[in-house]
Every structure is written in structure tokens, then in C-alpha cells.
Amino acid sequence: MTAAETPDETSAGPGGRPADAAVETIQREMTVFARRARASAGRMHPELSLVSYTLLGHLEERDGCRATDLAAHYALDKSTVSRQVSALERAGLIERRVDPDDHRVQVLHLTESGRHALDRVTERRRTAFRERLADWPEEDLTRFAAYLERYNAWPDAAPGGDEDRAAAGGTYG
């Protein structure tokens, strides 16, 4: 079955039900999606890894946060985040600022260079998505967007799950 096809009511997956076939297809296609995202990230924005892009995007959305907050949000080891943060600092994309409410705390913020890099990469990603989805009917786009939002809103789909690890360069187990 291709990505454009849908399982019909008579097909059944390993569990014998049509829904099982659909779940198998979803799992397989999500794996392909994650692998394609990792591969295309390097081509689309060689100056930023997919992990760096994700962390910069999170810092922009939150208007800064602590490294420990990044680790908790993405369910990553603090040492992993520390290495990523150090690389982003060395590249001049983020900076540490003292938290005005607690001078013991360092908050990570995008620098102007970081903001520009994120904007450039985000625009390239939007362009790539628009090109890939250009021939999709508006109704399909709206439905697909709603399904993705619904899937990602599930409590167990919180950042740090298998999908996020795969998108960040890990593998499915």
C-alpha cells in the first residue's frame, strides 16, 4: 500500500482487524517520515542540525528557558542538552542571561544571529512543505493538519517519545 492509498474495510493487519492494518501503516509511515526529516534537515539547512533547529525553535516559542527545562521538555539527558547548548553558544546562536527573578539561574535566549538563522531555516522548511503539498486539495491539507494536531496532543505523545527521539537522530526500538 502506498502513502496515497488507504486501507479498505476488508483488509486486516497482524491482529486480524482493519484498524490493525491502519496502525501498522501509520507506524511504518511515521518511521519513514522521521527518517526523511533527518535526511532532509541536513540538505535543507546544513548550518543547523534538526536538534539545533528544534532547540532554537523552543527557545523562540518560550522567549528563553533554562537548559534543564529543555532537557525535561524533550526527555533528554542533561549532558546531551549541555553539549547541544554549548555548540549553539559557540556558534553565537544563543546566549545565557541571568534570570531577573532568581540571579542563581541562567536563562538561554536566542541571539540576533540565532533568530536570523532560525528564520532562514524556517522559511526554507515552509517552502519545502508547500512544494511537497502543492497538489493536495485544501480539504486534505486541513484534515491532515487536524490529524497531526490530534495525534500530537495525546498525553503519551509528549516530547521525548520515540517519534521525537527518531526526529532528533535516534532510532525506533
N, C-alpha and C positions, 0 to 999 in steps of 0.2 A: 504494500500500500504506500502511495506517495503522500507527501505532506498535504497535497491538494485534495486527496480523497478522504472520505470519512467512512468509518466502519458502518456497515449496514446492520439492520436489526437481526440478520441471521448469522453474522459472523460472531465467533466466540473466541475468547482468549484462553490462556492456560487454565483458568479457573472454570471454564465452560460457559461463562456468561458474556453477552455482548459488552457489558461495562468493563469486563476484564480485558478484552481486546483493546478497548479505548484507553484504559490505563496503561497498558503495555506500549501503545503507540505514543501516548503523552510522555512516558518516561524516556523512550528512545529518542523522540524529537527534542525533548529538553536537553538531553545529553548532547545531541548534535548541535543544538543552539549554543550551549555553553562552550563547546569546543570551537565552534565557528567564531564566537565572540572573542575568545582568547586569541585565535589566529588573526582575526581581522584587526584587533586592537593594535597589534604591532605594526601592521601595514598602515592603518588609518592615522595613528598618532605615535610615531616611533619615539617621540620625546617623552611620552608618558605611558607607563605600563597601565594595564587595566586596573591593577590595585591602586596605583598612584592616582589615576583618574577618579576612582571610586572614593578614595580618602579626601581628595580635594573637593569633590562634589559634596561630600558630607560636611566638610568644614564650611563650605559656602552656605549650604542649607541651614546650618545651625549658627552661623555667624561666629564660628570658632567653638572649640571644645578642648578638653584635656585628652592627652594620649590614652589615659585609662578609659575614658568614655568611648574612644574609637575601638579599643580592644574589646570592651564589653558589648558594644553595638554589633560588631562583626564576629563576636565569639572567637577572637584570635588571642593567641598568647601575647603577653605584654612585650616580650622580647621581639616578636615578629613586627609588632606595630612600632616599636622603638627603632628598629632598623629602617623601616619604611619612612618614618618621620625624619630620621637623621638624613636619609638620602634626599628627601624633599627640602629639608633645610639647606643642605649643601648646594642644591640646585637653585636656591633662592626663591622657592615657590611658597614656602610657609615660614612663619616666624613665631617665636614664643613671646607672649606678653604676660605680665603679672596680672592676675585676676584682681580687679579693684575691690572685690568683696572679701578676698582672702589672699593676702600677699604671699602666702606659702605656696599657692597654686599657680602653675604655668598653663596658660591657655594658648592653644595653637590657632593661628589665623592665617588666611591667605595673604600673601604679599601682592603688590600690584602685578608683578610678573606672574605669580601664581594664578591670579584672576584672569589675566590675559591668556595664559596657556590653557586654562580650563575653558574659557570662552571659545578659543580657536578649535579645540578638540570637540567641544560640544557641538559647534556648528558643523564640523565635518561629520560627526556621527548622525546629526539630524539629516544632513544631505544624503548620507548613505542610506538611512532608513527610508527617506522619501523616495529615493530612486528604486529601492527594492520593493516598496509597496505602491509604486505609482499606478499600476494597473489594477489594484484592488478597488472594488466598489466601496463607496463611503460607508455603506451599511456593514460590510465585512470589517472595515477598519474600526468602526465604533464597537462592534461586537467583540473583536479581538482585544481591543484595549480594555473593555469591561471584564473580559475573562481573565486577562493578566492581572488586573487590579484585584479581582476576586480571589484569584489563586494566591497572590502575594499578601493579601490581607489575613489569610489563615494564620492563627497563632503559631503553629509549628513551622510556618514559612518565614519566621523571624530571621533577620540577617544572621549568618553564621551557619546556616543549614547546609546540606550537601550542595544545593544549587549555587549558593554564594561561594563556597569553597571551590567549586569547579570553575566558576566565572573568575575567581581570583587566582586561578592557576593550579588548583588542586585537581583531584580526580574523584570520580564516583567510586564508592566502595563496594 
